């Protein structure tokens, strides 16, 4: 049975399992970040030092993601998925037993290694097993679960820490969650077998007697400008996300005098608003002819809201609400972003393309975390929000160029036909 004729129940099962795995990977993005205030009180680390932990995670994840795309295309996505989940379990144990900066670095490295293959894995399985008409909604669910993973992690860590009186038990609890997800995936492994599907666009090409592009050199896709423009788009948009995840809470606390018990939930609010935006974004994908225009409008709206927060003109609680609402615009653009990358991917190279493009996400996190942390250390909390808005604008420019590149490729194909 091809992906083009798969029944709804089969598609839904695959989408749900990949969503669960993706949400867990984002859950482990936040293995350390919600514990930063406790690390400062227990170990005395600065925000710049804590930001370096985030950089370690994403440098390893970014390099590994670009390389893992080739492994996914060669050995398959499913085996890589189980290896990644095992790394998350080890990362949680390393955090729970850490007594120094070196121990936290080890935890960040293991979590980054586990995170590295996820986007090549996820999009390979989704593109290979899910019916073409449902791909937009599959990308929407994929993005939603990622945001939910980010949103749940701070609440999970804070709740277990309050319940047990120990952040180490919170870290151990995250490891237990990863083990549970591994069991669920194993019991339903047939639904995520990427060797059982058929590439819809490759099948169509074969029917026309076309020569598969997969016969080209494995690095041939790197010649496509659209791949690098997608990379730059991910880099800039992720700088914004890094600022909001890691430093929106202390920045709001500094600017507006809000208690940490309130500002800590801004990250959760931002991610939940992003998840709602992604639900709507799944429908926009099917209607929009030029995806980059949808992306641009959504991200520019979010940038305006962040500038408003950075201005300091809002009442304290209103600023926290507006900062959270900015996540809706970013989420609305998510499914269009992922579909735009699919359009830019040559047949048979999905794992490699998504691995390369999504490594821009890791690079953005790696560089932005210490940069925004330094702004806080130097007493410039407003610059966190202005900087986040500026990087969104740069992301809009990159997305526009991607759209132009894709449109040009389509025009060239029509001329050749």
BAVEXSE-557390 format. One record per residue (C-alpha): residue in three letters; x, y, z. Coordinates in steps of 0.1 Angstrom, whole numbers, padded with zeros to 4 digits, always signed. Layout:
N
AlaXYZ/...
END
This chain:
417
Unk+0000+0000+0000/Unk+0014+0034-0009/Unk+0015+0065+0011/Unk-0010+0080-0014/Unk-0037+0054-0005/Unk-0031+0049+0032/Unk-0063+0048+0053/Unk-0070+0076+0078/Unk-0065+0053+0108/Unk-0030+0043+0096/Unk-0020+0078+0089/Unk-0033+0090+0123/Unk-0014+0063+0142/Unk+0019+0072+0124/Unk+0013+0109+0130/Unk+0005+0104+0166/Unk+0036+0083+0174/Unk+0059+0107+0156/Unk+0043+0135+0174/Unk+0049+0118+0208/Unk+0085+0112+0199/Unk+0090+0148+0186/Unk+0073+0162+0217/Unk+0098+0142+0239/Unk+0127+0155+0220/Unk+0116+0191+0227/Unk+0108+0181+0263/Unk+0146+0173+0266/Unk+0155+0206+0250/Unk+0143+0219+0284/Unk+0161+0193+0306/Unk+0184+0220+0320/Unk+0168+0254+0313/Unk+0140+0253+0338/Unk+0166+0244+0365/Unk+0188+0274+0358/Unk+0176+0294+0389/Unk+0184+0264+0411/Unk+0218+0259+0395/Unk+0225+0296+0402/Unk+0216+0292+0439/Unk+0233+0258+0443/Unk+0264+0263+0422/Unk+0267+0301+0417/Unk+0269+0300+0379/Unk+0263+0332+0359/Unk+0237+0335+0331/Unk+0265+0334+0305/Unk+0278+0301+0320/Unk+0243+0286+0319/Unk+0239+0298+0284/Unk+0270+0279+0275/Unk+0253+0247+0286/Unk+0225+0255+0260/Unk+0252+0261+0234/Unk+0269+0228+0241/Unk+0235+0210+0236/Unk+0229+0227+0203/Unk+0264+0226+0189/Unk+0264+0188+0193/Unk+0229+0185+0181/Unk+0235+0207+0150/Unk+0266+0189+0139/Unk+0250+0155+0146/Unk+0218+0166+0128/Unk+0236+0174+0096/Unk+0254+0140+0097/Unk+0225+0120+0109/Unk+0205+0129+0078/Unk+0229+0108+0058/Unk+0225+0079+0083/Unk+0188+0081+0082/Unk+0187+0079+0044/Unk+0212+0050+0045/Unk+0201+0028+0075/Unk+0166+0039+0081/Unk+0148+0063+0105/Unk+0134+0038+0130/Unk+0167+0024+0144/Unk+0180+0059+0148/Unk+0148+0069+0167/Unk+0154+0042+0194/Unk+0191+0052+0198/Unk+0181+0088+0202/Unk+0156+0080+0230/Unk+0183+0060+0248/Unk+0206+0091+0248/Unk+0178+0111+0265/Unk+0176+0085+0293/Unk+0214+0088+0299/Unk+0212+0126+0298/Unk+0185+0126+0325/Unk+0206+0103+0347/Unk+0237+0125+0342/Unk+0217+0156+0353/Unk+0203+0138+0383/Unk+0238+0128+0395/Unk+0257+0160+0385/Unk+0277+0178+0412/Unk+0298+0201+0391/Unk+0297+0221+0359/Unk+0314+0192+0341/Unk+0286+0169+0351/Unk+0260+0194+0337/Unk+0281+0197+0305/Unk+0280+0159+0301/Unk+0242+0160+0305/Unk+0239+0187+0279/Unk+0262+0168+0255/Unk+0242+0135+0258/Unk+0209+0154+0254/Unk+0222+0171+0223/Unk+0234+0138+0208/Unk+0199+0123+0214/Unk+0183+0154+0198/Unk+0205+0154+0167/Unk+0187+0129+0145/Unk+0151+0138+0153/Unk+0141+0160+0124/Unk+0156+0138+0097/Unk+0138+0109+0115/Unk+0105+0126+0119/Unk+0102+0140+0084/Unk+0115+0109+0067/Unk+0088+0088+0083/Unk+0060+0113+0078/Unk+0069+0120+0042/Unk+0072+0083+0035/Unk+0042+0069+0053/Unk+0016+0097+0055/Unk-0008+0103+0025/Unk+0000+0135+0005/Unk-0033+0152+0012/Unk-0027+0148+0050/Unk+0009+0160+0051/Unk+0000+0196+0059/Unk-0019+0184+0090/Unk+0009+0159+0098/Unk+0034+0188+0098/Unk+0010+0208+0120/Unk+0007+0180+0146/Unk+0045+0176+0145/Unk+0050+0213+0153/Unk+0022+0213+0179/Unk+0037+0184+0198/Unk+0071+0200+0198/Unk+0057+0232+0213/Unk+0038+0211+0239/Unk+0070+0194+0248/Unk+0086+0228+0254/Unk+0055+0240+0273/Unk+0052+0209+0296/Unk+0088+0206+0306/Unk+0091+0237+0329/Unk+0058+0227+0346/Unk+0070+0191+0349/Unk+0103+0201+0364/Unk+0088+0227+0387/Unk+0061+0203+0399/Unk+0084+0174+0406/Unk+0109+0197+0423/Unk+0082+0211+0446/Unk+0068+0177+0452/Unk+0101+0160+0461/Unk+0121+0190+0472/Unk+0149+0181+0448/Unk+0157+0191+0413/Unk+0176+0158+0409/Unk+0144+0139+0413/Unk+0128+0161+0386/Unk+0157+0152+0362/Unk+0152+0115+0371/Unk+0115+0118+0363/Unk+0123+0131+0329/Unk+0144+0100+0323/Unk+0115+0078+0333/Unk+0093+0096+0308/Unk+0118+0089+0280/Unk+0118+0052+0290/Unk+0080+0051+0288/Unk+0079+0066+0254/Unk+0105+0041+0242/Unk+0082+0013+0253/Unk+0052+0028+0235/Unk+0072+0032+0203/Unk+0085-0003+0204/Unk+0050-0018+0209/Unk+0038+0002+0178/Unk+0071-0001+0158/Unk+0053-0013+0126/Unk+0036+0021+0123/Unk+0069+0039+0122/Unk+0087+0016+0098/Unk+0101+0039+0071/Unk+0111+0009+0050/Unk+0074+0000+0044/Unk+0063+0032+0027/Unk+0066+0045-0009/Unk+0078+0080-0018/Unk+0048+0095-0035/Unk+0068+0120-0056/Unk+0094+0094-0066/Unk+0066+0070-0077/Unk+0051+0097-0098/Unk+0085+0104-0114/Unk+0090+0067-0121/Unk+0057+0065-0139/Unk+0068+0093-0162/Unk+0100+0075-0169/Unk+0121+0102-0151/Unk+0155+0094-0138/Unk+0155+0094-0100/Unk+0175+0123-0085/Unk+0186+0099-0058/Unk+0211+0085-0083/Unk+0231+0117-0080/Unk+0260+0122-0057/Unk+0248+0122-0020/Unk+0260+0158-0016/Unk+0244+0171-0048/Unk+0215+0187-0028/Unk+0240+0211-0012/Unk+0243+0229-0045/Unk+0207+0241-0042/Unk+0204+0277-0030/Unk+0170+0269-0015/Unk+0186+0245+0010/Unk+0209+0272+0024/Unk+0182+0298+0024/Unk+0161+0274+0045/Unk+0191+0269+0068/Unk+0194+0307+0073/Unk+0157+0310+0079/Unk+0159+0284+0107/Unk+0189+0301+0122/Unk+0172+0335+0125/Unk+0139+0323+0137/Unk+0155+0300+0163/Unk+0175+0329+0177/Unk+0141+0343+0187/Unk+0130+0311+0202/Unk+0162+0308+0222/Unk+0157+0342+0237/Unk+0122+0334+0247/Unk+0129+0300+0261/Unk+0160+0308+0282/Unk+0157+0345+0291/Unk+0122+0359+0287/Unk+0114+0350+0323/Unk+0143+0367+0340/Unk+0141+0397+0315/Unk+0104+0403+0324/Unk+0113+0399+0361/Unk+0140+0426+0358/Unk+0119+0450+0336/Unk+0085+0448+0353/Unk+0093+0435+0388/Unk+0071+0404+0383/Unk+0078+0375+0406/Unk+0095+0344+0392/Unk+0065+0323+0400/Unk+0046+0344+0373/Unk+0073+0349+0347/Unk+0083+0312+0347/Unk+0051+0304+0330/Unk+0057+0328+0301/Unk+0077+0301+0283/Unk+0047+0277+0288/Unk+0023+0304+0275/Unk+0045+0312+0245/Unk+0046+0275+0235/Unk+0009+0269+0241/Unk+0000+0299+0219/Unk+0025+0285+0194/Unk+0006+0252+0194/Unk-0027+0269+0188/Unk-0011+0288+0159/Unk+0001+0256+0144/Unk-0034+0241+0144/Unk-0046+0270+0123/Unk-0013+0269+0103/Unk-0021+0233+0091/Unk-0052+0247+0073/Unk-0033+0277+0059/Unk-0008+0253+0042/Unk-0036+0238+0020/Unk-0049+0273+0009/Unk-0017+0293+0004/Unk-0001+0294-0030/Unk+0030+0313-0018/Unk+0039+0299+0016/Unk+0066+0325+0022/Unk+0039+0352+0023/Unk+0021+0334+0051/Unk+0053+0330+0070/Unk+0062+0366+0066/Unk+0029+0380+0078/Unk+0029+0357+0108/Unk+0064+0364+0120/Unk+0062+0402+0114/Unk+0031+0402+0137/Unk+0050+0384+0164/Unk+0079+0408+0160/Unk+0056+0438+0167/Unk+0044+0422+0199/Unk+0079+0415+0211/Unk+0089+0451+0205/Unk+0059+0462+0225/Unk+0070+0441+0254/Unk+0106+0454+0251/Unk+0094+0490+0252/Unk+0085+0487+0288/Unk+0053+0507+0283/Unk+0029+0479+0292/Unk+0017+0470+0327/Unk+0036+0440+0341/Unk+0010+0412+0338/Unk+0000+0426+0304/Unk+0036+0424+0292/Unk+0037+0387+0302/Unk+0005+0380+0283/Unk+0017+0399+0252/Unk+0050+0380+0252/Unk+0031+0347+0254/Unk+0008+0358+0225/Unk+0038+0364+0202/Unk+0041+0326+0201/Unk+0009+0324+0181/Unk+0024+0342+0152/Unk+0055+0320+0153/Unk+0033+0288+0155/Unk+0011+0299+0127/Unk+0041+0300+0104/Unk+0054+0265+0114/Unk+0035+0242+0090/Unk+0041+0265+0061/Unk+0078+0265+0069/Unk+0080+0227+0069/Unk+0060+0224+0037/Unk+0083+0250+0021/Unk+0113+0228+0030/Unk+0096+0198+0014/Unk+0091+0218-0018/Unk+0128+0226-0018/Unk+0139+0190-0013/Unk+0149+0168-0043/Unk+0134+0133-0043/Unk+0151+0107-0022/Unk+0171+0133-0002/Unk+0146+0142+0025/Unk+0167+0130+0054/Unk+0198+0149+0042/Unk+0179+0181+0034/Unk+0160+0182+0067/Unk+0191+0173+0086/Unk+0211+0201+0070/Unk+0183+0227+0072/Unk+0173+0219+0108/Unk+0210+0221+0119/Unk+0203+0259+0114/Unk+0180+0256+0143/Unk+0207+0241+0165/Unk+0232+0268+0154/Unk+0207+0295+0163/Unk+0202+0281+0198/Unk+0240+0276+0202/Unk+0249+0312+0194/Unk+0219+0330+0207/Unk+0218+0316+0242/Unk+0252+0330+0254/Unk+0245+0363+0234/Unk+0211+0369+0251/Unk+0225+0357+0284/Unk+0252+0383+0281/Unk+0226+0411+0275/Unk+0210+0401+0308/Unk+0244+0400+0326/Unk+0250+0436+0314/Unk+0217+0449+0326/Unk+0199+0452+0293/Unk+0167+0430+0297/Unk+0148+0451+0271/Unk+0174+0442+0245/Unk+0163+0405+0248/Unk+0129+0414+0233/Unk+0142+0438+0207/Unk+0169+0414+0196/Unk+0143+0386+0194/Unk+0121+0408+0172/Unk+0150+0417+0149/Unk+0159+0381+0143/Unk+0123+0374+0133/Unk+0126+0401+0107/Unk+0158+0385+0093/Unk+0139+0352+0092/Unk+0112+0368+0071/Unk+0138+0379+0046/Unk+0152+0344+0043/Unk+0118+0328+0039/Unk+0110+0353+0011/Unk+0142+0343-0007/Unk+0134+0306-0003/Unk+0100+0311-0019/Unk+0115+0330-0048/Unk+0140+0301-0053/Unk+0112+0274-0052/Unk+0091+0295-0077/Unk+0120+0298-0100/Unk+0127+0260-0099/Unk+0090+0254-0108/Unk+0092+0278-0137/Unk+0124+0261-0150/Unk+0107+0227-0149/Unk+0076+0240-0168/Unk+0099+0254-0195/Unk+0118+0221-0197/Unk+0086+0202-0200/
END
